[in-house]
């Protein structure tokens, strides 16, 4: 990754340099044509650059305290225009790097926000599924508790059918059917008491 990144950075720098060269050339032309631009913008950086360069060379060679002569106006204007052109290329390249960094940071923030939103949605879904599971468990418990009551109800309905059958029987004498109805009603009341006790 690092090996592949270096040639890309070099290529990017060369591309920015080629794009910025026309702007640097226009600055040089403005420095040559405009007296104000040449005097106040090109000459001071050129003289400062010349002074620092010569001072460093003299110190390296061992000469101290020597007076450094300033450049003549034409050479200083040319050097100042070159410095401004290079500074323009550097500023454009730095601006591109800063913009790319900001774009990358915005992309990272957007990606983290999407991951957080997906995580929150997943957590909400898990909560909803847990609530649905609790509801289903409560329903199954209610159904298992209602199953004995359902069988008691079916038994009670069977007894009621028997009582109706006995009441509707025409062949049985009136006297004989009265004790059977009384015993059936006792059985019905006993089964109702048993059902209420189970519930």
N, CA and C atoms as an extended XYZ file, in Angstrom:
597
Properties=species:S:1:pos:R:3:atomname:S:1:resname:S:1:resid:I:1 pbc="F F F"
N         0.826       -1.204        0.000 N   UNK     1
C         0.000        0.000        0.000 CA  UNK     1
C         0.863        1.257        0.000 C   UNK     1
N         1.936        1.260        0.813 N   UNK     2
C         2.807        2.428        0.892 CA  UNK     2
C         3.581        2.595       -0.407 C   UNK     2
N         4.032        1.461       -0.982 N   UNK     3
C         4.788        1.527       -2.235 CA  UNK     3
C         3.909        2.082       -3.345 C   UNK     3
N         2.637        1.681       -3.393 N   UNK     4
C         1.728        2.173       -4.419 CA  UNK     4
C         1.313        3.611       -4.182 C   UNK     4
N         1.306        4.061       -2.923 N   UNK     5
C         0.869        5.414       -2.619 CA  UNK     5
C         1.901        6.445       -3.039 C   UNK     5
N         3.204        6.091       -2.950 N   UNK     6
C         4.242        7.084       -3.271 CA  UNK     6
C         4.210        7.505       -4.742 C   UNK     6
N         4.172        6.565       -5.712 N   UNK     7
C         4.081        7.022       -7.112 CA  UNK     7
C         2.806        7.805       -7.393 C   UNK     7
N         1.699        7.460       -6.719 N   UNK     8
C         0.458        8.211       -6.933 CA  UNK     8
C         0.614        9.639       -6.417 C   UNK     8
N         1.280        9.805       -5.247 N   UNK     9
C         1.496       11.143       -4.695 CA  UNK     9
C         2.396       11.952       -5.620 C   UNK     9
N         3.418       11.292       -6.161 N   UNK    10
C         4.325       11.983       -7.084 CA  UNK    10
C         3.583       12.402       -8.355 C   UNK    10
N         2.752       11.506       -8.853 N   UNK    11
C         1.965       11.819      -10.043 CA  UNK    11
C         0.977       12.953       -9.761 C   UNK    11
N         0.367       12.929       -8.594 N   UNK    12
C        -0.559       13.993       -8.218 CA  UNK    12
C         0.170       15.331       -8.129 C   UNK    12
N         1.367       15.312       -7.522 N   UNK    13
C         2.149       16.550       -7.413 CA  UNK    13
C         2.514       17.090       -8.795 C   UNK    13
N         2.922       16.197       -9.702 N   UNK    14
C         3.263       16.644      -11.056 CA  UNK    14
C         2.046       17.213      -11.785 C   UNK    14
N         0.886       16.577      -11.560 N   UNK    15
C        -0.334       17.087      -12.190 CA  UNK    15
C        -0.698       18.467      -11.673 C   UNK    15
N        -0.595       18.659      -10.364 N   UNK    16
C        -0.901       19.973       -9.782 CA  UNK    16
C         0.090       21.015      -10.293 C   UNK    16
N         1.338       20.608      -10.403 N   UNK    17
C         2.379       21.533      -10.895 CA  UNK    17
C         2.071       21.951      -12.331 C   UNK    17
N         1.665       21.010      -13.161 N   UNK    18
C         1.363       21.349      -14.549 CA  UNK    18
C         0.129       22.252      -14.647 C   UNK    18
N        -0.852       21.996      -13.790 N   UNK    19
C        -2.065       22.818      -13.817 CA  UNK    19
C        -1.770       24.218      -13.297 C   UNK    19
N        -0.873       24.326      -12.296 N   UNK    20
C        -0.581       25.620      -11.680 CA  UNK    20
C         0.419       26.440      -12.472 C   UNK    20
N         1.117       25.846      -13.418 N   UNK    21
C         2.144       26.580      -14.169 CA  UNK    21
C         1.576       27.775      -14.933 C   UNK    21
N         0.427       27.671      -15.589 N   UNK    22
C        -0.100       28.868      -16.269 CA  UNK    22
C        -0.351       30.026      -15.300 C   UNK    22
N        -0.831       29.713      -14.101 N   UNK    23
C        -1.056       30.759      -13.105 CA  UNK    23
C         0.268       31.390      -12.675 C   UNK    23
N         1.275       30.565      -12.479 N   UNK    24
C         2.598       31.086      -12.113 CA  UNK    24
C         3.175       31.940      -13.241 C   UNK    24
N         2.983       31.538      -14.477 N   UNK    25
C         3.476       32.329      -15.615 CA  UNK    25
C         2.782       33.682      -15.698 C   UNK    25
N         1.496       33.720      -15.385 N   UNK    26
C         0.768       35.003      -15.382 CA  UNK    26
C         1.300       35.921      -14.291 C   UNK    26
N         1.650       35.334      -13.133 N   UNK    27
C         2.231       36.151      -12.055 CA  UNK    27
C         3.565       36.730      -12.507 C   UNK    27
N         4.373       35.928      -13.198 N   UNK    28
C         5.669       36.423      -13.687 CA  UNK    28
C         5.477       37.556      -14.699 C   UNK    28
N         4.510       37.375      -15.587 N   UNK    29
C         4.251       38.431      -16.575 CA  UNK    29
C         3.768       39.707      -15.899 C   UNK    29
N         2.925       39.581      -14.880 N   UNK    30
C         2.447       40.761      -14.151 CA  UNK    30
C         3.602       41.441      -13.429 C   UNK    30
N         4.551       40.663      -12.928 N   UNK    31
C         5.708       41.248      -12.250 CA  UNK    31
C         6.584       42.010      -13.236 C   UNK    31
N         6.675       41.531      -14.454 N   UNK    32
C         7.507       42.222      -15.438 CA  UNK    32
C         6.827       43.505      -15.947 C   UNK    32
N         5.496       43.485      -16.030 N   UNK    33
C         4.789       44.635      -16.601 CA  UNK    33
C         4.473       45.709      -15.581 C   UNK    33
N         4.039       45.315      -14.390 N   UNK    34
C         3.567       46.280      -13.400 CA  UNK    34
C         4.712       46.712      -12.483 C   UNK    34
N         4.920       48.016      -12.401 N   UNK    35
C         5.975       48.548      -11.539 CA  UNK    35
C         5.622       48.378      -10.059 C   UNK    35
N         4.346       48.583       -9.725 N   UNK    36
C         3.905       48.425       -8.329 CA  UNK    36
C         4.069       46.973       -7.878 C   UNK    36
N         3.635       46.038       -8.710 N   UNK    37
C         3.729       44.616       -8.386 CA  UNK    37
C         5.187       44.205       -8.226 C   UNK    37
N         6.029       44.730       -9.137 N   UNK    38
C         7.448       44.375       -9.076 CA  UNK    38
C         8.098       44.965       -7.822 C   UNK    38
N         7.786       46.214       -7.482 N   UNK    39
C         8.459       46.890       -6.377 CA  UNK    39
C         8.024       46.361       -5.018 C   UNK    39
N         6.722       46.187       -4.833 N   UNK    40
C         6.212       45.882       -3.495 CA  UNK    40
C         5.912       44.392       -3.258 C   UNK    40
N         5.812       43.608       -4.313 N   UNK    41
C         5.460       42.198       -4.117 CA  UNK    41
C         6.612       41.273       -4.513 C   UNK    41
N         7.313       41.567       -5.577 N   UNK    42
C         8.372       40.651       -6.031 CA  UNK    42
C         9.726       40.935       -5.383 C   UNK    42
N        10.109       42.202       -5.260 N   UNK    43
C        11.454       42.527       -4.781 CA  UNK    43
C        11.706       42.145       -3.318 C   UNK    43
N        10.807       42.444       -2.342 N   UNK    44
C        11.137       42.104       -0.942 CA  UNK    44
C        11.374       40.616       -0.704 C   UNK    44
N        10.528       39.694       -1.204 N   UNK    45
C        10.847       38.279       -0.986 CA  UNK    45
C        12.135       37.844       -1.675 C   UNK    45
N        12.418       38.413       -2.850 N   UNK    46
C        13.635       38.037       -3.578 CA  UNK    46
C        14.878       38.500       -2.825 C   UNK    46
N        14.878       39.726       -2.316 N   UNK    47
C        16.037       40.222       -1.569 CA  UNK    47
C        16.228       39.422       -0.272 C   UNK    47
N        15.119       39.089        0.405 N   UNK    48
C        15.220       38.289        1.635 CA  UNK    48
C        15.777       36.903        1.329 C   UNK    48
N        15.291       36.287        0.266 N   UNK    49
C        15.771       34.962       -0.129 CA  UNK    49
C        17.268       35.020       -0.470 C   UNK    49
N        17.673       36.036       -1.218 N   UNK    50
C        19.083       36.193       -1.587 CA  UNK    50
C        19.947       36.395       -0.336 C   UNK    50
N        19.476       37.217        0.601 N   UNK    51
C        20.252       37.489        1.816 CA  UNK    51
C        20.432       36.209        2.646 C   UNK    51
N        19.347       35.437        2.836 N   UNK    52
C        19.423       34.193        3.625 CA  UNK    52
C        20.331       33.183        2.927 C   UNK    52
N        20.207       33.064        1.617 N   UNK    53
C        21.022       32.100        0.872 CA  UNK    53
C        22.511       32.446        0.959 C   UNK    53
N        22.847       33.719        0.730 N   UNK    54
C        24.254       34.127        0.769 CA  UNK    54
C        24.814       34.041        2.193 C   UNK    54
N        24.035       34.405        3.178 N   UNK    55
C        24.482       34.335        4.571 CA  UNK    55
C        24.791       32.881        4.956 C   UNK    55
N        23.936       31.950        4.538 N   UNK    56
C        24.147       30.530        4.836 CA  UNK    56
C        25.410       30.020        4.142 C   UNK    56
N        25.592       30.386        2.894 N   UNK    57
C        26.794       29.954        2.158 CA  UNK    57
C        28.067       30.502        2.805 C   UNK    57
N        28.037       31.776        3.225 N   UNK    58
C        29.211       32.380        3.854 CA  UNK    58
C        29.536       31.698        5.188 C   UNK    58
N        28.516       31.363        5.956 N   UNK    59
C        28.756       30.690        7.239 CA  UNK    59
C        29.320       29.288        7.019 C   UNK    59
N        28.827       28.594        5.996 N   UNK    60
C        29.339       27.252        5.710 CA  UNK    60
C        30.811       27.318        5.302 C   UNK    60
N        31.163       28.334        4.535 N   UNK    61
C        32.558       28.475        4.083 CA  UNK    61
C        33.457       29.082        5.156 C   UNK    61
N        32.891       29.589        6.244 N   UNK    62
C        33.696       30.104        7.339 CA  UNK    62
C        33.892       31.604        7.342 C   UNK    62
N        33.272       32.321        6.430 N   UNK    63
C        33.369       33.784        6.411 CA  UNK    63
C        32.274       34.358        7.301 C   UNK    63
N        32.701       35.119        8.311 N   UNK    64
C        31.723       35.728        9.211 CA  UNK    64
C        31.876       37.239        9.155 C   UNK    64
N        30.744       37.913        9.286 N   UNK    65
C        30.771       39.376        9.325 CA  UNK    65
C        30.958       40.036        7.981 C   UNK    65
N        30.814       39.307        6.891 N   UNK    66
C        30.938       39.916        5.569 CA  UNK    66
C        29.624       40.584        5.190 C   UNK    66
N        29.711       41.651        4.485 N   UNK    67
C        28.528       42.391        4.036 CA  UNK    67
C        28.018       41.756        2.746 C   UNK    67
N        26.722       41.537        2.704 N   UNK    68
C        26.104       40.908        1.525 CA  UNK    68
C        25.459       42.000        0.688 C   UNK    68
N        25.844       42.059       -0.557 N   UNK    69
C        25.289       43.067       -1.460 CA  UNK    69
C        23.924       42.591       -1.961 C   UNK    69
N        22.953       43.506       -2.048 N   UNK    70
C        21.641       43.106       -2.574 CA  UNK    70
C        21.712       42.867       -4.084 C   UNK    70
N        20.748       42.136       -4.562 N   UNK    71
C        20.654       41.868       -6.007 CA  UNK    71
C        20.242       43.132       -6.744 C   UNK    71
N        20.620       43.185       -8.034 N   UNK    72
C        20.127       44.319       -8.821 CA  UNK    72
C        18.628       44.138       -9.100 C   UNK    72
N        17.984       45.179       -9.534 N   UNK    73
C        16.512       45.195       -9.614 CA  UNK    73
C        15.972       44.169      -10.601 C   UNK    73
N        16.611       44.014      -11.740 N   UNK    74
C        16.102       43.065      -12.746 CA  UNK    74
C        16.234       41.624      -12.255 C   UNK    74
N        17.389       41.293      -11.680 N   UNK    75
C        17.580       39.925      -11.170 CA  UNK    75
C        16.658       39.659       -9.985 C   UNK    75
N        16.458       40.662       -9.120 N   UNK    76
C        15.558       40.491       -7.973 CA  UNK    76
C        14.116       40.322       -8.433 C   UNK    76
N        13.713       41.080       -9.477 N   UNK    77
C        12.349       40.940       -9.997 CA  UNK    77
C        12.145       39.561      -10.598 C   UNK    77
N        13.140       39.066      -11.323 N   UNK    78
C        13.038       37.715      -11.911 CA  UNK    78
C        12.980       36.649      -10.824 C   UNK    78
N        13.858       36.795       -9.815 N   UNK    79
C        13.857       35.825       -8.712 CA  UNK    79
C        12.553       35.893       -7.920 C   UNK    79
N        12.049       37.105       -7.677 N   UNK    80
C        10.775       37.266       -6.955 CA  UNK    80
C         9.614       36.652       -7.716 C   UNK    80
N         9.604       36.832       -9.032 N   UNK    81
C         8.542       36.231       -9.854 CA  UNK    81
C         8.625       34.711       -9.798 C   UNK    81
N         9.850       34.166       -9.865 N   UNK    82
C        10.016       32.705       -9.743 CA  UNK    82
C         9.524       32.208       -8.381 C   UNK    82
N         9.895       32.940       -7.323 N   UNK    83
C         9.455       32.545       -5.968 CA  UNK    83
C         7.936       32.580       -5.844 C   UNK    83
N         7.321       33.633       -6.407 N   UNK    84
C         5.852       33.714       -6.346 CA  UNK    84
C         5.199       32.602       -7.160 C   UNK    84
N         5.800       32.274       -8.304 N   UNK    85
C         5.255       31.169       -9.101 CA  UNK    85
C         5.329       29.844       -8.348 C   UNK    85
N         6.489       29.590       -7.720 N   UNK    86
C         6.631       28.352       -6.934 CA  UNK    86
C         5.695       28.352       -5.724 C   UNK    86
N         5.551       29.525       -5.084 N   UNK    87
C         4.641       29.617       -3.935 CA  UNK    87
C         3.200       29.359       -4.369 C   UNK    87
N         2.844       29.844       -5.557 N   UNK    88
C         1.490       29.596       -6.071 CA  UNK    88
C         1.261       28.104       -6.292 C   UNK    88
N         2.253       27.445       -6.891 N   UNK    89
C         2.126       25.994       -7.105 CA  UNK    89
C         2.008       25.275       -5.765 C   UNK    89
N         2.832       25.689       -4.799 N   UNK    90
C         2.788       25.058       -3.476 CA  UNK    90
C         1.442       25.288       -2.793 C   UNK    90
N         0.912       26.509       -2.900 N   UNK    91
C        -0.381       26.819       -2.251 CA  UNK    91
C        -1.505       26.022       -2.909 C   UNK    91
N        -1.481       25.932       -4.240 N   UNK    92
C        -2.526       25.153       -4.927 CA  UNK    92
C        -2.444       23.683       -4.528 C   UNK    92
N        -1.218       23.137       -4.482 N   UNK    93
C        -1.052       21.736       -4.069 CA  UNK    93
C        -1.495       21.514       -2.627 C   UNK    93
N        -1.101       22.435       -1.739 N   UNK    94
C        -1.521       22.319       -0.335 CA  UNK    94
C        -3.029       22.422       -0.186 C   UNK    94
N        -3.629       23.338       -0.976 N   UNK    95
C        -5.092       23.466       -0.936 CA  UNK    95
C        -5.780       22.191       -1.395 C   UNK    95
N        -5.232       21.557       -2.447 N   UNK    96
C        -5.797       20.287       -2.919 CA  UNK    96
C        -5.682       19.206       -1.848 C   UNK    96
N        -4.537       19.170       -1.159 N   UNK    97
C        -4.369       18.178       -0.089 CA  UNK    97
C        -5.352       18.419        1.048 C   UNK    97
N        -5.527       19.699        1.426 N   UNK    98
C        -6.461       20.017        2.511 CA  UNK    98
C        -7.884       19.657        2.114 C   UNK    98
N        -8.265       19.986        0.871 N   UNK    99
C        -9.608       19.642        0.401 CA  UNK    99
C        -9.816       18.127        0.375 C   UNK    99
N        -8.806       17.388       -0.054 N   UNK   100
C        -8.921       15.922       -0.071 CA  UNK   100
C        -9.044       15.369        1.341 C   UNK   100
N        -8.293       15.959        2.269 N   UNK   101
C        -8.387       15.527        3.670 CA  UNK   101
C        -9.784       15.794        4.224 C   UNK   101
N       -10.334       16.974        3.964 N   UNK   102
C       -11.683       17.296        4.425 CA  UNK   102
C       -12.721       16.360        3.794 C   UNK   102
N       -12.543       16.074        2.506 N   UNK   103
C       -13.488       15.161        1.844 CA  UNK   103
C       -13.429       13.778        2.467 C   UNK   103
N       -12.202       13.321        2.748 N   UNK   104
C       -12.041       12.007        3.375 CA  UNK   104
C       -12.662       11.983        4.769 C   UNK   104
N       -12.460       13.059        5.535 N   UNK   105
C       -13.048       13.122        6.877 CA  UNK   105
C       -14.578       13.135        6.806 C   UNK   105
N       -15.147       13.887        5.867 N   UNK   106
C       -16.605       13.921        5.702 CA  UNK   106
C       -17.124       12.546        5.308 C   UNK   106
N       -16.383       11.844        4.438 N   UNK   107
C       -16.784       10.487        4.039 CA  UNK   107
C       -16.751        9.545        5.240 C   UNK   107
N       -15.701        9.664        6.066 N   UNK   108
C       -15.601        8.818        7.261 CA  UNK   108
C       -16.751        9.101        8.227 C   UNK   108
N       -17.056       10.406        8.427 N   UNK   109
C       -18.166       10.764        9.318 CA  UNK   109
C       -19.481       10.203        8.810 C   UNK   109
N       -19.694       10.322        7.485 N   UNK   110
C       -20.923        9.802        6.883 CA  UNK   110
C       -21.014        8.287        7.057 C   UNK   110
N       -19.885        7.607        6.881 N   UNK   111
C       -19.860        6.147        7.040 CA  UNK   111
C       -20.152        5.754        8.489 C   UNK   111
N       -19.556        6.491        9.447 N   UNK   112
C       -19.807        6.191       10.865 CA  UNK   112
C       -21.265        6.457       11.226 C   UNK   112
N       -21.852        7.541       10.668 N   UNK   113
C       -23.266        7.824       10.931 CA  UNK   113
C       -24.156        6.713       10.372 C   UNK   113
N       -23.820        6.215        9.174 N   UNK   114
C       -24.601        5.113        8.596 CA  UNK   114
C       -24.492        3.851        9.450 C   UNK   114
N       -23.275        3.562        9.937 N   UNK   115
C       -23.093        2.384       10.793 CA  UNK   115
C       -23.860        2.539       12.103 C   UNK   115
N       -23.839        3.766       12.678 N   UNK   116
C       -24.570        3.997       13.918 CA  UNK   116
C       -26.070        3.853       13.700 C   UNK   116
N       -26.569        4.383       12.563 N   UNK   117
C       -27.993        4.262       12.253 CA  UNK   117
C       -28.381        2.792       12.066 C   UNK   117
N       -27.532        2.026       11.377 N   UNK   118
C       -27.814        0.597       11.193 CA  UNK   118
C       -27.794       -0.129       12.537 C   UNK   118
N       -26.839        0.251       13.407 N   UNK   119
C       -26.758       -0.370       14.728 CA  UNK   119
C       -28.005       -0.051       15.548 C   UNK   119
N       -28.468        1.216       15.511 N   UNK   120
C       -29.669        1.604       16.253 CA  UNK   120
C       -30.897        0.877       15.717 C   UNK   120
N       -30.993        0.758       14.391 N   UNK   121
C       -32.132        0.043       13.801 CA  UNK   121
C       -32.114       -1.428       14.203 C   UNK   121
N       -30.907       -2.023       14.232 N   UNK   122
C       -30.802       -3.429       14.640 CA  UNK   122
C       -31.200       -3.598       16.117 C   UNK   122
N       -30.759       -2.626       16.948 N   UNK   123
C       -31.107       -2.712       18.366 CA  UNK   123
C       -32.618       -2.569       18.571 C   UNK   123
N       -33.246       -1.638       17.811 N   UNK   124
C       -34.704       -1.485       17.900 CA  UNK   124
C       -35.414       -2.755       17.446 C   UNK   124
N       -34.900       -3.376       16.371 N   UNK   125
C       -35.511       -4.613       15.864 CA  UNK   125
C       -35.392       -5.736       16.892 C   UNK   125
N       -34.227       -5.817       17.557 N   UNK   126
C       -34.049       -6.846       18.591 CA  UNK   126
C       -35.012       -6.599       19.743 C   UNK   126
N       -35.184       -5.326       20.133 N   UNK   127
C       -36.140       -5.009       21.198 CA  UNK   127
C       -37.569       -5.375       20.818 C   UNK   127
N       -37.917       -5.076       19.538 N   UNK   128
C       -39.268       -5.415       19.078 CA  UNK   128
C       -39.473       -6.927       19.062 C   UNK   128
N       -38.458       -7.667       18.606 N   UNK   129
C       -38.574       -9.129       18.585 CA  UNK   129
C       -38.640       -9.707       20.001 C   UNK   129
N       -37.902       -9.106       20.947 N   UNK   130
C       -37.974       -9.577       22.336 CA  UNK   130
C       -39.369       -9.349       22.905 C   UNK   130
N       -39.980       -8.194       22.587 N   UNK   131
C       -41.339       -7.912       23.054 CA  UNK   131
C       -42.342       -8.886       22.434 C   UNK   131
N       -42.175       -9.174       21.138 N   UNK   132
C       -43.068      -10.136       20.481 CA  UNK   132
C       -42.908      -11.525       21.087 C   UNK   132
N       -41.665      -11.910       21.431 N   UNK   133
C       -41.421      -13.207       22.061 CA  UNK   133
C       -42.092      -13.293       23.427 C   UNK   133
N       -41.982      -12.214       24.206 N   UNK   134
C       -42.653      -12.212       25.518 CA  UNK   134
C       -44.164      -12.328       25.359 C   UNK   134
N       -44.722      -11.637       24.356 N   UNK   135
C       -46.166      -11.719       24.113 CA  UNK   135
C       -46.570      -13.144       23.740 C   UNK   135
N       -45.777      -13.782       22.857 N   UNK   136
C       -46.086      -15.159       22.463 CA  UNK   136
C       -45.966      -16.128       23.641 C   UNK   136
N       -44.958      -15.909       24.501 N   UNK   137
C       -44.818      -16.766       25.672 CA  UNK   137
C       -46.014      -16.606       26.607 C   UNK   137
N       -46.484      -15.369       26.779 N   UNK   138
C       -47.656      -15.139       27.635 CA  UNK   138
C       -48.893      -15.805       27.037 C   UNK   138
N       -49.028      -15.732       25.702 N   UNK   139
C       -50.180      -16.372       25.053 CA  UNK   139
C       -50.136      -17.890       25.204 C   UNK   139
N       -48.942      -18.476       25.028 N   UNK   140
C       -48.851      -19.935       25.160 CA  UNK   140
C       -49.109      -20.372       26.602 C   UNK   140
N       -48.638      -19.577       27.575 N   UNK   141
C       -48.941      -19.911       28.969 CA  UNK   141
C       -50.434      -19.813       29.235 C   UNK   141
N       -51.088      -18.796       28.677 N   UNK   142
C       -52.536      -18.650       28.860 CA  UNK   142
C       -53.282      -19.806       28.207 C   UNK   142
N       -52.793      -20.254       27.039 N   UNK   143
C       -53.456      -21.365       26.363 CA  UNK   143
C       -53.274      -22.670       27.127 C   UNK   143
N       -52.069      -22.881       27.706 N   UNK   144
C       -51.866      -24.112       28.478 CA  UNK   144
C       -52.697      -24.089       29.746 C   UNK   144
N       -52.903      -22.906       30.324 N   UNK   145
C       -53.766      -22.833       31.502 CA  UNK   145
C       -55.232      -22.949       31.112 C   UNK   145
N       -55.580      -22.508       29.903 N   UNK   146
C       -56.975      -22.573       29.460 CA  UNK   146
C       -57.348      -23.963       28.973 C   UNK   146
N       -56.403      -24.831       28.689 N   UNK   147
C       -56.715      -26.176       28.189 CA  UNK   147
C       -57.491      -26.997       29.211 C   UNK   147
N       -57.124      -27.043       30.531 N   UNK   148
C       -57.954      -27.782       31.480 CA  UNK   148
C       -59.347      -27.189       31.619 C   UNK   148
N       -59.422      -25.852       31.555 N   UNK   149
C       -60.735      -25.219       31.646 CA  UNK   149
C       -61.578      -25.591       30.430 C   UNK   149
N       -60.920      -25.703       29.256 N   UNK   150
C       -61.644      -26.081       28.044 CA  UNK   150
C       -62.177      -27.511       28.171 C   UNK   150
N       -61.368      -28.434       28.718 N   UNK   151
C       -61.848      -29.817       28.865 CA  UNK   151
C       -62.984      -29.886       29.899 C   UNK   151
N       -62.904      -29.087       30.958 N   UNK   152
C       -63.993      -29.049       31.953 CA  UNK   152
C       -65.260      -28.501       31.308 C   UNK   152
N       -65.119      -27.505       30.425 N   UNK   153
C       -66.278      -26.943       29.736 CA  UNK   153
C       -66.911      -27.971       28.810 C   UNK   153
N       -66.081      -28.732       28.100 N   UNK   154
C       -66.624      -29.768       27.218 CA  UNK   154
C       -67.347      -30.847       28.034 C   UNK   154
N       -66.791      -31.184       29.186 N   UNK   155
C       -67.461      -32.178       30.050 CA  UNK   155
C       -68.798      -31.656       30.547 C   UNK   155
N       -68.820      -30.373       30.895 N   UNK   156
C       -70.062      -29.759       31.358 CA  UNK   156
C       -71.097      -29.737       30.239 C   UNK   156
N       -70.654      -29.443       29.006 N   UNK   157
C       -71.593      -29.446       27.883 CA  UNK   157
C       -72.141      -30.850       27.632 C   UNK   157
N       -71.311      -31.859       27.801 N   UNK   158
C       -71.786      -33.243       27.616 CA  UNK   158
C       -72.834      -33.591       28.671 C   UNK   158
N       -72.576      -33.148       29.895 N   UNK   159
C       -73.559      -33.421       30.954 CA  UNK   159
C       -74.878      -32.693       30.686 C   UNK   159
N       -74.768      -31.453       30.146 N   UNK   160
C       -75.985      -30.705       29.822 CA  UNK   160
C       -76.777      -31.404       28.719 C   UNK   160
N       -76.063      -31.992       27.754 N   UNK   161
C       -76.765      -32.729       26.695 CA  UNK   161
C       -77.494      -33.948       27.266 C   UNK   161
N       -76.803      -34.587       28.201 N   UNK   162
C       -77.453      -35.741       28.838 CA  UNK   162
C       -78.710      -35.318       29.578 C   UNK   162
N       -78.639      -34.200       30.302 N   UNK   163
C       -79.807      -33.715       31.059 CA  UNK   163
C       -80.927      -33.358       30.104 C   UNK   163
N       -80.614      -32.707       29.005 N   UNK   164
C       -81.649      -32.350       28.037 CA  UNK   164
C       -82.269      -33.611       27.439 C   UNK   164
N       -81.401      -34.594       27.171 N   UNK   165
C       -81.925      -35.842       26.608 CA  UNK   165
C       -82.872      -36.518       27.598 C   UNK   165
N       -82.486      -36.444       28.868 N   UNK   166
C       -83.349      -37.063       29.877 CA  UNK   166
C       -84.652      -36.277       30.031 C   UNK   166
N       -84.572      -34.949       29.926 N   UNK   167
C       -85.800      -34.152       30.065 CA  UNK   167
C       -86.721      -34.343       28.873 C   UNK   167
N       -86.146      -34.546       27.742 N   UNK   168
C       -86.960      -34.677       26.532 CA  UNK   168
C       -87.489      -36.107       26.326 C   UNK   168
N       -87.014      -36.993       27.107 N   UNK   169
C       -87.478      -38.366       26.916 CA  UNK   169
C       -88.962      -38.444       27.273 C   UNK   169
N       -89.790      -38.939       26.361 N   UNK   170
C       -91.237      -38.999       26.585 CA  UNK   170
C       -91.665      -40.323       27.204 C   UNK   170
N       -90.828      -41.312       27.025 N   UNK   171
C       -91.252      -42.612       27.502 CA  UNK   171
C       -91.117      -42.754       29.013 C   UNK   171
N       -90.176      -41.981       29.560 N   UNK   172
C       -89.923      -42.143       31.000 CA  UNK   172
C       -91.072      -41.527       31.792 C   UNK   172
N       -91.463      -42.195       32.874 N   UNK   173
C       -92.565      -41.636       33.675 CA  UNK   173
C       -92.109      -40.356       34.378 C   UNK   173
N       -93.056      -39.522       34.678 N   UNK   174
C       -92.809      -38.226       35.303 CA  UNK   174
C       -92.126      -38.399       36.644 C   UNK   174
N       -92.549      -39.344       37.403 N   UNK   175
C       -91.990      -39.524       38.744 CA  UNK   175
C       -90.562      -40.009       38.681 C   UNK   175
N       -90.285      -40.882       37.740 N   UNK   176
C       -88.937      -41.438       37.628 CA  UNK   176
C       -87.960      -40.394       37.096 C   UNK   176
N       -88.437      -39.466       36.277 N   UNK   177
C       -87.536      -38.480       35.679 CA  UNK   177
C       -87.181      -37.359       36.645 C   UNK   177
N       -88.018      -37.113       37.640 N   UNK   178
C       -87.740      -36.013       38.571 CA  UNK   178
C       -86.468      -36.281       39.367 C   UNK   178
N       -86.285      -37.518       39.979 N   UNK   179
C       -85.016      -37.739       40.697 CA  UNK   179
C       -83.796      -37.674       39.764 C   UNK   179
N       -83.948      -38.104       38.472 N   UNK   180
C       -82.810      -38.036       37.548 CA  UNK   180
C       -82.461      -36.579       37.237 C   UNK   180
N       -83.436      -35.709       37.080 N   UNK   181
C       -83.187      -34.285       36.820 CA  UNK   181
C       -82.505      -33.665       38.015 C   UNK   181
N       -82.946      -34.038       39.219 N   UNK   182
C       -82.323      -33.479       40.424 CA  UNK   182
C       -80.865      -33.910       40.513 C   UNK   182
N       -80.597      -35.208       40.219 N   UNK   183
C       -79.196      -35.658       40.276 CA  UNK   183
C       -78.365      -35.001       39.178 C   UNK   183
N       -78.961      -34.756       38.000 N   UNK   184
C       -78.241      -34.083       36.921 CA  UNK   184
C       -77.938      -32.640       37.279 C   UNK   184
N       -78.911      -31.964       37.906 N   UNK   185
C       -78.652      -30.562       38.296 CA  UNK   185
C       -77.576      -30.501       39.364 C   UNK   185
N       -77.542      -31.521       40.284 N   UNK   186
C       -76.472      -31.570       41.280 CA  UNK   186
C       -75.121      -31.776       40.587 C   UNK   186
N       -75.109      -32.613       39.581 N   UNK   187
C       -73.856      -32.855       38.863 CA  UNK   187
C       -73.386      -31.588       38.140 C   UNK   187
N       -74.336      -30.846       37.556 N   UNK   188
C       -73.986      -29.596       36.868 CA  UNK   188
C       -73.420      -28.590       37.852 C   UNK   188
N       -74.065      -28.424       39.006 N   UNK   189
C       -73.567      -27.452       40.000 CA  UNK   189
C       -72.207      -27.894       40.541 C   UNK   189
N       -72.000      -29.208       40.701 N   UNK   190
C       -70.705      -29.694       41.184 CA  UNK   190
C       -69.607      -29.427       40.158 C   UNK   190
N       -69.950      -29.636       38.877 N   UNK   191
C       -68.928      -29.386       37.847 CA  UNK   191
C       -68.613      -27.895       37.719 C   UNK   191
N       -69.631      -27.028       37.930 N   UNK   192
C       -69.380      -25.579       37.903 CA  UNK   192
C       -68.485      -25.159       39.042 C   UNK   192
N       -68.742      -25.743       40.238 N   UNK   193
C       -67.863      -25.452       41.395 CA  UNK   193
C       -66.438      -25.917       41.124 C   UNK   193
N       -66.300      -27.089       40.499 N   UNK   194
C       -64.967      -27.606       40.182 CA  UNK   194
C       -64.260      -26.699       39.178 C   UNK   194
N       -64.976      -26.204       38.186 N   UNK   195
C       -64.400      -25.306       37.186 CA  UNK   195
C       -63.946      -23.989       37.799 C   UNK   195
N       -64.790      -23.420       38.679 N   UNK   196
C       -64.401      -22.159       39.324 CA  UNK   196
C       -63.199      -22.360       40.242 C   UNK   196
N       -63.092      -23.532       40.861 N   UNK   197
C       -61.917      -23.812       41.713 CA  UNK   197
C       -60.656      -23.953       40.867 C   UNK   197
N       -60.764      -24.558       39.682 N   UNK   198
C       -59.600      -24.715       38.823 CA  UNK   198
C       -59.122      -23.374       38.289 C   UNK   198
N       -60.051      -22.480       37.927 N   UNK   199
C       -59.684      -21.178       37.391 CA  UNK   199
C       -59.078      -20.339       38.483 C   UNK   199
